[in-house]
């Protein structure tokens, strides 16, 4: 017996049929229902910040660092180019 698709799968199928550009997909990770920060959201911001640094967009990099700080995340840039982060 074939499993029925849910409404999200129907939406995805329709998008693919209509020629949706997959490269435009963006994923966001909301905070957990219990109020804790979702690790995926932090990783997304860290990746975005790293990209800004590579592109020498230091204003954007600083803006993201400040946003992370407001969320309770401390970012430490290492001399070897790696970035460490931790939650206070």
PERATA-V836769 format. One record per residue. RES is the residue in three letters. OMEGA is omega in degrees with one decimal (none if undefined). NEAR is the number of other ideal C-beta (glycine too) atoms within 10 Angstrom. Layout:
{{RES:OMEGA:NEAR} {RES:OMEGA:NEAR}}
This chain:
{{UNK:-179.3:3} {UNK:179.7:4} {UNK:178.1:6} {UNK:178.6:7} {UNK:175.5:11} {UNK:-173.6:9} {UNK:179.4:7} {UNK:178.3:8} {UNK:175.9:11} {UNK:178.8:11} {UNK:179.2:11} {UNK:178.3:13} {UNK:-179.7:11} {UNK:178.0:10} {UNK:-179.6:13} {UNK:177.8:10} {UNK:-176.2:8} {UNK:176.0:7} {UNK:178.8:6} {UNK:-179.8:12} {UNK:-177.1:7} {UNK:-178.6:7} {UNK:-179.8:5} {UNK:179.2:6} {UNK:175.9:8} {UNK:-179.9:5} {UNK:178.3:7} {UNK:-179.8:8} {UNK:179.8:14} {UNK:174.0:9} {UNK:176.7:11} {UNK:178.9:11} {UNK:179.8:6} {UNK:176.5:5} {UNK:179.2:6} {UNK:179.9:10} {UNK:178.7:16} {UNK:-177.0:13} {UNK:178.8:11} {UNK:179.1:12} {UNK:178.7:18} {UNK:179.9:19} {UNK:178.5:12} {UNK:179.6:15} {UNK:178.1:19} {UNK:178.6:18} {UNK:178.8:12} {UNK:179.2:14} {UNK:178.6:23} {UNK:178.5:16} {UNK:179.1:13} {UNK:178.6:18} {UNK:179.0:18} {UNK:179.4:10} {UNK:-179.6:10} {UNK:174.7:9} {UNK:-172.2:14} {UNK:176.3:10} {UNK:178.6:9} {UNK:178.7:15} {UNK:179.0:20} {UNK:179.0:13} {UNK:179.5:13} {UNK:177.2:21} {UNK:179.1:21} {UNK:177.5:11} {UNK:177.7:13} {UNK:179.0:20} {UNK:178.1:12} {UNK:179.4:8} {UNK:179.6:14} {UNK:-178.1:12} {UNK:176.2:18} {UNK:-179.2:12} {UNK:178.8:18} {UNK:176.4:9} {UNK:-178.4:15} {UNK:-180.0:8} {UNK:-179.0:5} {UNK:177.5:5} {UNK:178.5:9} {UNK:178.4:9} {UNK:174.2:14} {UNK:176.3:10} {UNK:176.2:16} {UNK:-179.5:10} {UNK:179.4:12} {UNK:none:7}}
